[in-house]
């Protein structure tokens, strides 16, 4: 007997029966006697026989694999999305292949090619912040592989999407700052080519206008990570252009702002309140703990997988859906 992976042919030779008999016995076919089924199963267990999943996928036309492409696996929000995807997929009998673009368009293109080659039944994608050419997504569609976008979406691709109401969440977070007494507000915004960034910025500015507060363009600063936020907040405070409230595009940016504020000898929230966006683990360990918008990444991942598997398994076409997951403002000590 071979030392390599055991095949149905090996089982058939050892038992002195045909390959088709072994195959039908393993599938519990009614035409095969109970005695033969027991013999086949006992030998399969003893020799640790495992079905050839690649061969099965070729025969069935389905791999039961879902591909995932996210910008950063270590980012709490995307890790939560992956957990939601994996949880739902596992219960439905699917495995997942996780790819990280690391916010690189070139890597994202390679990721899509890898998942197509791996015969993924469907792909869940959150594009990079540098993605402006969508040909690689169209290539997935041309290969008849369904796509579901999650959080970040591609406006030029018509497919299922799972998002939050970024505008509403930003409006409510900004209005909360205003209601606590803030009058001079700053927004640390994300990349302009990302729809979520522009919606959060619009929610911020509209909340100011709705409360008769003038928009100061000098207080809308492009930065979406810890180090940029710290550097640009340092510069802002050094110019003596000090806001009394800051709404940031994500929690890491908020953490950078808090660090700069404290280094400048100012107090959070007594002098400057700070609100983040994500509700990741970092929001609980900043000093003070961060008021932030909970995006509910785990539920987003579950819903994205539910939509994708529904599209994979239904042979008839169904209308594309955009699911909006509710958010919640989590109040902690970084605001008055």
N, C-alpha and C positions, 0 to 999 in steps of 0.2 A: 504494500500500500504506500502511496506517495506521502512524503512529509510536508508537501505544500498543501494549499487549501483543498479540502475534500470537495469533490463534485458529485453530482447525481450519477454520473457514469461510474465513478469509483464505487458508490453504494450498490449500483446494479451488478457490477462484476463480482463484488464480494458476496452478494446474496444469490447470484445465479439467475437473476430475472432481467427483464428488459428495462431500459431507461424510462420508457413511458409508464411502466408499472410503478417504479419508484416515484416518479413525478406525481402520478395520480394518488398514490398512497399518502404522500406528504400533504396533499391537498384534501385528504379525507374523502376521496371520490367514492360514491356508493357502489361502483362496479368492482372495487377491490375488497377482498375478504378481510375480516377483522384480524385474522391470524397474520396475513401479509403486512397489513398496516402496522401491527405491533412490532414485527421483525424489522421493518424498515425504520420505524421511529426509534427503536432501541439502538440500532446500529448508528443512526444519524446522531443520536445523543452521545453515544460512546466515542464516536470519532469527531465530535464537535463540528458537525456539518452546519454551514451557514449558507443561505441562498445567495446567489450572485445578484446583487442589487442592480448592477449595470445591465446585465442580461434581462432581468425582470422589467426594468424601465424601458428597454428597447421593445420588448414584447407588448407591454401594456400601454406604451406611449406616454407614460407619466413617471417621473422620478421620485415624487413625494419629497422634493427638496424646495425650500423657499430661500431665495437669496436676499441678503440685506446689505445695503450700502449706506453707511452713515459717515459724517465728517470726522467724528472722534469717538472712539469706544470709551475712553477714560472720562469723557464729559458725563456728569451725572444724568443729565436729561436724556442723552442718547443711550446711555446704559439702561435707563429705565424703559425706554422704548424697546430696546432689544429684549429685555426681560419679559415685557408684555407680549412681544412677538413669539418668543420661544415658548412661553407658557401656553399660549393658545394653540400654536402649531403642534406642540407635543401631544396635546389632548386629541388633536385631529389626525395624528399619525404621520406628521411631517417632520423632517429634519431641517435644520437651518445652516446656511453657510454665511458667515459674517465677514464683510469686507469693509475696510476703513480707508476712506479717501484722504484723510488727514488734511482736509480743506484744499486738496490739489485737484484741479480739473483733469490733468493728465492721468493721475492715478484713478480717478473716477471712471475715465474712459476704459482703462485697463480692467478695472473691476467689472464693468458691464460685459466686456469680452470674456472674462473668466467665467462669469455666471452663465452666459449663453453657452459656452463650451461645456460647462458642467451639467447642462440639460436641466437647469432650474425650471420648475413648473411656473414660477412667478417671482417677481422681484419687488421688494419694498425699498424705496429710495428717499433719502433726504439729501438733496444736492449740496455741493460746496458753495461757499459764498462767492467763488470766482467763476461759477458756471454761467456762461452767457450763450454758448453754442450747445444746442440740444440734439445734434445729429446722432449721438450715441444712444439717446433714449429712443429716438425714432427707429434705430437699428434693432432695439429690443422688440418694439412693436412689429417690425417687419418679420421678425422670427416668431411671431404669434405667441409671445410671452407676455402675459398681463402684468401691468405695473400698478402699484399703489404708491402715491407720494404721501409722505408724512411730515408734518410741520412746515418744512420748506417745500414749495411746489414749483412746477414749471408751467408758466402760463400758456405755452405753445403746445402742450401735450394734453389732449382730452382723455382723462382717465379717472379712476377713483382717487379721492384725496381725503386725508384725515388731518384736520387743522384745529386751531383754537381761534376765537375771535380776538385777534391781537389788538385791533383798534379799541374794542370795548374794554379789554383788560387794561390797556394803557390809559385810556380815558379815566377809568375808575381809580386807578392807582394815583394818577396825577390829581384828581379831584380830592382824593383822601388827603394828600399832602396839603392842598389848599384849605381843606376843612380843619386841619390841625393848626392853621395859622401861617403857613408859608405863603409869601407874596412874591418872592424873587426866585424863580425856579429854573433849574438847568436840566438839560437832557443829554445823556451820553448815549449816542445813537450807533446803530449798526451800519453795515455796508449798504449803499444806496441801491445796488442792484438786487438786494434781497427784499422780496415783497413784505416779509414779516417785519423788517426794519422800518420800512416806510409806513406801514400801518401803525406801528407803535409810536413812531414820530408824529404821525397825523393825530393819533389819539391824545398825545401830550399837548400839541398845539391847540387842538380844538377844545380841550379842557380849560386851557388858559383863557381862550376867547369867550367860552361860555360863562366864565367867572370874572369877566371884565379885567383880565390881566394882560398887559401888552406882551407880545412875543419879542424876546431879545435874541436875535440870531447869533450873537456872540456867546450866548449861553447854551447853544445847541452844538455839541462837540462830537465829532466822529471818533469813536473808540469802542471796541467791543471785547477787550481782554484785560486781564489784571494789570499788566505792565504798562500798556498804553494809557489806561485809566489813571494809574498812579502818576505817570509823567505829566499827562495833560491836566490833571486836577492840581498838581503842584504848580504848574504854570498859571492856571486860572486863579488860584489863591494868591500867588505872588503878585499878580496884577491888581490886587485889591478889588477885584471884581467878584465879590464873594456872594454866592447864592445862599438862601436859607433852606433850600430843598433841592435834592437831586434825584431824578428818576432815570434809572439805567436800563439798557437793553437786555442785560443778563446779570446773574449773581456775581460772576467773576469780576465784571466791570464794577459792580457796586463795592466789592471787597477792595479793589484797587483804590476807589475813591475814598473809602473809609480810612485806609492806611495813610493816604496823602493828607486827609483832614487832621488826623491825629498827630502826624509828623509836624504839621503846621501849628500845633498847640491849640487847635480848636476842638470843641466837644460835639460828639454825636449822641443824641439828637438836639441837645440844648441850643446849639448854634446852627447846625446844619443837619437836617433830616435826610436819610437816604433810603430809597426803595429800589429793590432789585426785581429780577424776572427769571423764574425757573423753579425756585424752592428746592434747590439741590442741598447736599449735605453741608456745603460751605456756608449756607445761609444760617445754619444753626451754631456754627463755631466762630463766626466773626465776632468782634468785640466792639460794640454790642451786637447781639443776634439781629439778623437782618429781616426787616419787613419786606415781603416779596410776593410775587404772583405765582401761585402753584399751577403749573401747566398740565399736571397729571399725565406724565410721559408713559407710565405703565398702561393706562387705559387707552392712550393713543395707539400704542403698539398692538394691544389686543384688538382694537377696532380695525386697524389697518390689515391685520392678518385675517380677521373675519371676512372683510370685503374681498381680499385677494383670493382666499380659498373658495369663497362663493363663486367668484368669477372663473376660477380654475375648474371647478367641478360641475358647473352648469353649462350644458352644451348649447343652450339657446342664449342669444344675446339679451342682456338686460341693461337698463339705463345706467349711466355712470352716476356715482353718488359722491357728494362732498359732505362728510360727517364733521360736525363742529363739536368738539369736546369742551365742556364747561370748565372755566377757571375759577380760582378763589384767591382773594387777597388775604395773605397770612400776616397778621399784625404781630410784630415783635418790637424789640427795644430800640431799633435804629430810627424810629419816628416818634414825634411827641404825642 
